[in-house]
Amino acid sequence: FINVYEPKYETAGKFWPIVHNSMIFSLVLMHAIAVGIFTIKKLSTASTLIFPLPVLTLLFNEYCRKRFLPNFIAYPAEVH
């Protein structure tokens, strides 16, 4: 118990929406780069099969926004 690190600040989870948005942006960017690489390599089947991935990623993003984002905006009275 002597070497316990106690953080000097607490964000109460406000950082997680920023991390989620960054991850979604990175995934969509990665999908676009993969489509470009597959097109350059003339892999038409792979290019076509990857097109649903950005759509599914953005649908997952919307689901997470509706399901989890209100938890990060409305905090209980104990936190403040």
Beta strands, then each sheet from edge to edge (+ up, - down):
end
